[in-house]
Amino acid sequence: MEPTIALIILAVVVVAVALSAIRIVPQARAYNIERFGRYTRTLGPGLNFLIPGVDRVNTKFDLREQVFTSRPQPVITEDNLVVNIDTVLYYQITQPKAAAYEVANYIQAIDQLTVTTLRNVIGSMDLERTLTSREEINTRLRGVLDETTGKWGIRINRVEIKAIDPPPTIKEAMEKQMRADRDKRAAILHAEGERQARILKAEGARQQAILEAQGDQQAAILRADGEAQAIERVFQAVHTNNADAKLLAYKYLETLPSLAQGEGNTFWVIPGELTEAVKNVSHAFSGNASQEEPSTEKEDGGTPGGPAQIGAPDPVQSSSAQAAADAAEAAERAVADARDDVRRAGARTGTTPEPREED
């Protein structure tokens, strides 16, 4: 029994020693190996063998890119304003040996280096430049950190400013300034809109006035052409038909009532040619009667050169005189009607036109 137990114990010891000599390193990992307290090598990913009791794993590193977020740090700007700034670092271990033996705590070292570098960078800028120059701050931080951490076996891939928090009073002043700027831009845009609207309205009114003037001009030209053609046709008709004085006198009397049709007439002037027109009409009818006397005498049985019947009433002469009297009476009635039309027109307009006769 005792030899069997001893063999079992020996087998267990052998297996334990064999297992301690085998190291399997995962992908993107690195192990620093020390032999009797001295660095010998760095194990890469895969199966590795160690000398049991002699070699040991000192540090294990993750070679993937890491993210480190610092706490908000108070920083004083060039114009003596305190702002709290949060930063985010993206770093990667490239040399596990340097990261283990060149710096005691590389995380703390990176944090403190970031704070001091950030204070130096922000201290040379005022608040407005600090808020608008994040890319410049990131570039300067990355340059200083990458240069310093290179000997630690760490590469700074990226530095980002996560937040910049100015004091509450500065925030309030900035909000007021931003609101004022927005109101200013809104007022400018509103004024520009009104200006453009007025310009467009003026252009439209100008174009409308031009078109209306052109239309009035064309209408006036057409009306003038129509009136000219009408007058020319009337003139041609009068000369072609050879109108005598009787017709002209009658048309003259016929147009007298139209003189009082205007609403603005306050008095009516009877032209002196009215009596001449009446005389022309009377003479016209009397002239016709004188031309008919010889024929009437012949019809009564008289001989040419024979004595006329004295004292006997001549019906032709009496009818001609009656026609002349009727024409004169018609002319007087036309004048009276014209005067009545003038009075009625004056009653409509509130004035009393007084007709008068011109010599």
PyMOL commands that set and color helices and strands:
alter all, ss='L'
color gray80, all
select helices_A, chain A and resi 2-21+96-101+106-122+127-132+134-152+168-241+245-254+257-260+273-299+315-349
alter helices_A, ss='H'
color red, helices_A
select strands_A, chain A and resi 22-25+29-35+38-43+46-49+55-62+66-69+73-76+82-93+154-165+269-270+356-357
alter strands_A, ss='S'
color yellow, strands_A
deselect
rebuild
show_as cartoon
